[in-house]
Amino acid sequence: MRELLKDIAVFCEGDYHKIDKILKSNVKVPHAKIDCEFICIGDAAYPKSLYKLSEPPFVLFYEGNIELLNKPSVSVVGSRFPSMYAKEMTIQLVNNLKSRYVIVSGLAKGIDTVSHQNALDFFTVAVLGCGIDVIYPYENQRLFETIRKRHCIISEYPPGIMPEKHFFPFRNRIIAALSPKLFVMSAALRSGTMTTVNEALKLNRHILCLPHPIDMPSGKGCNQLIQEGADILTSVEHL
């Protein structure tokens, strides 16, 4: 069954709904050889937290230490273009948490990059919105290689699948599900970060937001979430 799921996932290029359709129709697909490891839904190593999703990934391709997915973790997300204030607070947050929790993020520009970089002396997991071997954004090549070798990179998209705009909002459900806490360090009102928050709300995750000056566009999403009832991050020392 594992090989079948892998073959279908490769054939469908990681598209969840196509995979689901083929599984229900019993259509045969060709055998696929891949140059990475993978786990399937039902495997012992498959993260238990992902079963709470309405659409849990059928297959996760990965490189690195897959055991990190079942260790205590927190997810840290934010804008690709954060303020210096948000970056500095993210550094403080990660430095305070990394000895106790695996830091989960999405390897995007901005807050994701800051989160991963400052957790490299402990453990971090990067969830990609493209093929497991595709470096995106390319300026994160060195970070990608470090995480791949010493930490863990995962994706429901098999090797060679280039990023598409709609992959990332769907990817965000995995970031939200992997951890019981979601730290939102920077977010515009309409942003990918807010899609992660929406997924976290569906899963009843604990959402903590960094407050921002009221005239800062990259923080208006955080302020709105606080206004709507999210916990406010006022001191990383008291976490």
Summary of the structure (lengths in Angstrom):
residues: 239
radius of gyration: 17.4
end to end distance: 42.5
largest distance: 55.7
contacts: 826
relative contact order: 0.15
helix: 42%
strand: 15%
